[in-house]
Amino acid sequence: MSLESELEMRSGKQCELCAATSDLKIYEVKPVSTGGVDGSLLACDTCVGQIDNPETTDANHWRCLNDSMWSEYRAVKVLAWRMLSRLKKEGWPQDLLDMLYLEDDDLRFAKETGEHLDESEKVIHRDANGTILQAGDSVVLIKDLKVKGSSLVAKQGTAVRRISLDRENGKYIEGKVGPTQIVIITDYVKKL
């Protein structure tokens, strides 16, 4: 059975967040999902668009979380927690957050994107030009870099795809150069 078929069966062919029945697609929970049925959910274009683009978020659309936050599925609960955290300044989402319970592992996973932090608390990663970097972006090295602990030299112009961010330090990102996963200082990269 395909992933889409399993998610359709689990959700009753509706968005697992707002219960819409059209424009449904598989949404893999970021930043590091296990994929498959446990790390994905079936969501409509409206929900996915607002999850991925916080500036387009319509708070009234997310009143649907009053129902979906009680889902038994981890991916749905984590996304509900993240969206409620993003909207908590509206008032009503804070009441739902106070009622929502997540296991410790699920809560840690939910917090990985930093949705729960105020803007002043968020660690912002910027490349050498000051452009904001996000998890999953691609960057290019602007200087030859010697990799500590190995004989590898990452050459200027090397593309590093699908970077991940250090949530505690805005100067560090991680990515693969060849087969090697390395930590890179943001001063030496430029976003593609």
ChimeraX attribute file (.defattr): number of C-alpha atoms within 10 A of each C-alpha:
attribute: neighborCount
match mode: 1-to-1
recipient: residues
	/A:1	5
	/A:2	9
	/A:3	15
	/A:4	18
	/A:5	11
	/A:6	16
	/A:7	23
	/A:8	19
	/A:9	11
	/A:10	15
	/A:11	16
	/A:12	13
	/A:13	19
	/A:14	21
	/A:15	25
	/A:16	30
	/A:17	26
	/A:18	19
	/A:19	18
	/A:20	16
	/A:21	13
	/A:22	13
	/A:23	11
	/A:24	21
	/A:25	17
	/A:26	18
	/A:27	17
	/A:28	19
	/A:29	20
	/A:30	19
	/A:31	15
	/A:32	14
	/A:33	13
	/A:34	13
	/A:35	15
	/A:36	15
	/A:37	19
	/A:38	15
	/A:39	18
	/A:40	22
	/A:41	30
	/A:42	27
	/A:43	28
	/A:44	22
	/A:45	15
	/A:46	18
	/A:47	21
	/A:48	16
	/A:49	14
	/A:50	17
	/A:51	16
	/A:52	11
	/A:53	10
	/A:54	13
	/A:55	9
	/A:56	11
	/A:57	18
	/A:58	13
	/A:59	17
	/A:60	9
	/A:61	12
	/A:62	19
	/A:63	16
	/A:64	15
	/A:65	23
	/A:66	18
	/A:67	13
	/A:68	20
	/A:69	24
	/A:70	14
	/A:71	15
	/A:72	9
	/A:73	17
	/A:74	22
	/A:75	27
	/A:76	24
	/A:77	24
	/A:78	22
	/A:79	20
	/A:80	27
	/A:81	26
	/A:82	22
	/A:83	22
	/A:84	28
	/A:85	21
	/A:86	21
	/A:87	21
	/A:88	17
	/A:89	11
	/A:90	11
	/A:91	10
	/A:92	14
	/A:93	22
	/A:94	16
	/A:95	12
	/A:96	19
	/A:97	18
	/A:98	8
	/A:99	11
	/A:100	15
	/A:101	14
	/A:102	14
	/A:103	9
	/A:104	9
	/A:105	8
	/A:106	15
	/A:107	16
	/A:108	12
	/A:109	18
	/A:110	25
	/A:111	15
	/A:112	16
	/A:113	18
	/A:114	16
	/A:115	18
	/A:116	19
	/A:117	13
	/A:118	11
	/A:119	10
	/A:120	7
	/A:121	9
	/A:122	15
	/A:123	16
	/A:124	17
	/A:125	22
	/A:126	20
	/A:127	19
	/A:128	15
	/A:129	12
	/A:130	12
	/A:131	11
	/A:132	12
	/A:133	21
	/A:134	18
	/A:135	18
	/A:136	15
	/A:137	16
	/A:138	18
	/A:139	22
	/A:140	18
	/A:141	22
	/A:142	16
	/A:143	14
	/A:144	13
	/A:145	15
	/A:146	12
	/A:147	15
	/A:148	10
	/A:149	6
	/A:150	7
	/A:151	8
	/A:152	13
	/A:153	12
	/A:154	17
	/A:155	15
	/A:156	14
	/A:157	14
	/A:158	16
	/A:159	21
	/A:160	21
	/A:161	17
	/A:162	15
	/A:163	20
	/A:164	20
	/A:165	26
	/A:166	17
	/A:167	16
	/A:168	10
	/A:169	12
	/A:170	17
	/A:171	19
	/A:172	17
	/A:173	22
	/A:174	19
	/A:175	22
	/A:176	16
	/A:177	18
	/A:178	12
	/A:179	7
	/A:180	10
	/A:181	12
	/A:182	15
	/A:183	19
	/A:184	20
	/A:185	18
	/A:186	22
	/A:187	17
	/A:188	18
	/A:189	24
	/A:190	20
	/A:191	20
	/A:192	10
